[in-house]
Amino acid sequence: MIPSVLILTLLTVSVVALILWVSRRWGANDDSVVEQIDALLPQTQCAQCGYPGCRPYAEAIASGEADINQCPPGGQAGVDALADLLGKESKPLNEEHGSHKPPVVALIDEDRCIGCTLCIQACPVDAILGAQKMMHTVLASECTGCELCIAPCPVDCIDLVPAQRPMIHPKPMSIDIRVQA
């Protein structure tokens, strides 16, 4: 009885060790091509490329299913960066998916908002706050300007305004404080 338990234990430990080794050796890592492509995309989650978000588009590019020039928010600079990463020749942005525009954020006219929550449901990054039959507002710092909230709004109370540049705080100065005892 003891030899069979010992054999089963050793076999189980061996299989677990083999699985761990294989997962570390061939498992997905953070530097995979999909991760690198996704890092170059603007993360607007706008679906203009024909995919539901930036990550699915990155996966499609990596698998050869999608071309590198389908992301209007990334513009020509994004296409060039993807071409450089993948060792491909750059090409012009595919205008069938839209044109490159300066960054914008959604702004809700709170006087006209009826609180239907359709914009909240449409926002892929949860940048809109509000409750049913209450006014809504947009967290400008979270809004990617994807425009997906505009179409479902039944009262046309959402406008796109130029995105403000993020405030760049100066580096704090280091002060050498010495306490003398």
C-alpha positions in Angstrom: 0.0 0.0 0.0 2.8 2.5 0.9 4.8 2.0 -2.3 1.7 2.7 -4.5 0.9 5.9 -2.5 4.5 6.9 -2.8 4.5 6.3 -6.5 1.2 8.3 -7.0 2.7 11.2 -4.9 5.9 11.3 -7.0 3.9 11.1 -10.2 1.7 14.0 -9.1 4.6 16.1 -8.1 6.3 15.3 -11.4 3.3 16.3 -13.5 2.8 19.5 -11.5 6.5 20.4 -12.0 6.2 19.7 -15.7 3.1 21.9 -16.1 4.8 24.8 -14.2 7.9 24.5 -16.4 5.9 24.4 -19.6 3.7 27.4 -18.6 6.8 29.5 -17.8 8.7 28.4 -20.9 5.9 28.9 -23.4 3.3 30.9 -21.6 2.2 34.4 -22.6 4.5 37.1 -21.4 4.1 40.9 -21.2 6.4 41.5 -24.1 4.3 39.5 -26.6 3.6 41.0 -29.9 -0.1 41.6 -29.0 1.0 43.5 -25.8 3.5 45.6 -27.8 0.9 46.4 -30.5 -1.8 47.2 -27.8 0.7 49.6 -26.1 1.0 51.6 -29.3 -2.8 52.0 -29.8 -4.4 55.1 -28.3 -6.8 53.1 -26.0 -9.9 55.1 -27.0 -11.9 51.9 -27.4 -13.9 53.6 -30.1 -14.4 50.6 -32.4 -13.8 52.7 -35.6 -11.3 50.1 -36.7 -14.1 47.5 -36.9 -13.1 45.7 -33.6 -14.8 46.3 -30.2 -11.7 47.8 -28.7 -8.0 48.3 -28.9 -7.0 44.9 -27.5 -9.1 42.9 -30.0 -7.7 45.1 -32.8 -4.1 44.4 -31.6 -4.9 40.7 -31.6 -6.3 40.9 -35.1 -3.1 42.8 -36.3 -0.9 40.2 -34.7 -2.8 37.3 -36.3 -2.7 39.0 -39.7 -6.5 39.4 -39.8 -6.4 43.2 -39.7 -4.2 45.8 -41.4 -2.1 48.3 -39.4 -3.9 51.4 -40.9 -7.4 51.1 -39.4 -7.1 53.3 -36.3 -8.2 56.9 -36.9 -7.5 58.1 -33.4 -3.9 56.9 -33.7 -3.5 58.8 -36.9 -0.6 58.4 -39.3 1.9 58.5 -36.4 0.2 55.3 -35.0 0.3 53.6 -38.4 4.0 54.5 -38.7 4.8 53.2 -35.2 3.0 49.9 -35.9 4.8 49.5 -39.2 8.1 50.1 -37.4 7.3 47.6 -34.7 6.2 44.9 -37.1 8.9 45.5 -39.7 6.3 46.3 -42.3 6.2 49.2 -44.8 4.0 52.1 -43.6 0.9 53.0 -45.5 -1.6 55.8 -45.4 -4.4 55.8 -42.8 -7.4 54.0 -44.2 -10.1 56.7 -44.5 -12.9 54.1 -44.7 -12.5 53.8 -40.9 -12.6 57.6 -40.3 -10.1 60.4 -40.3 -7.7 61.5 -37.7 -9.0 64.3 -35.5 -7.6 66.3 -32.6 -8.4 64.9 -29.2 -11.9 65.7 -27.9 -13.9 64.9 -24.8 -17.7 64.6 -24.4 -19.5 67.4 -22.6 -23.1 66.9 -21.4 -25.5 69.9 -21.4 -27.0 69.1 -18.0 -30.0 71.4 -18.6 -31.1 69.2 -21.6 -30.1 65.8 -20.1 -33.2 63.7 -19.2 -31.3 61.0 -17.4 -32.0 58.1 -19.8 -28.7 56.4 -19.1 -28.2 55.4 -22.7 -24.9 57.3 -22.8 -23.7 55.5 -19.7 -24.4 52.2 -21.3 -22.6 53.2 -24.5 -19.4 54.5 -22.9 -16.7 51.8 -23.1 -14.5 53.4 -20.4 -17.1 54.3 -17.8 -16.4 58.0 -18.1 -20.0 59.1 -17.6 -21.6 59.3 -14.2 -25.3 59.7 -13.4 -28.4 57.8 -12.4 -31.7 57.2 -14.1 -33.9 60.3 -14.4 -31.0 62.4 -13.0 -28.5 64.5 -14.8 -25.3 63.0 -16.1 -21.8 64.3 -16.3 -18.6 63.3 -18.0 -15.3 62.7 -16.2 -13.1 64.5 -18.6 -10.0 62.8 -17.3 -11.4 59.4 -18.2 -13.2 60.3 -21.5 -11.3 59.1 -24.6 -13.5 61.1 -27.1 -14.7 57.9 -28.8 -18.0 59.5 -29.8 -20.0 56.3 -28.9 -22.2 58.2 -26.4 -23.5 60.7 -29.0 -25.7 58.4 -31.2 -27.8 56.8 -28.4 -28.6 60.2 -26.8 -32.3 60.9 -27.6 -32.2 64.6 -26.8 -28.9 65.5 -28.4 -27.4 67.0 -25.2 -23.8 65.7 -25.7 -21.2 67.8 -27.5 -17.6 67.1 -28.2 -15.1 69.8 -27.1 -11.4 70.0 -27.6 -9.5 68.0 -24.9 -7.5 70.2 -22.5 -3.9 69.3 -22.3 -3.1 67.6 -19.0 -1.5 69.8 -16.5 2.1 69.0 -16.1 3.3 69.7 -12.6 6.9 70.7 -12.2 9.2 68.2 -10.5 9.4 68.7 -6.8 12.7 70.2 -5.7 14.7 68.1 -3.4 15.5 69.9 -0.2 18.4 68.7 1.9 17.2 69.0 5.5 19.6 68.0 8.2 18.7 67.9 11.8 21.5 68.9 14.0 21.5 67.4 17.5 
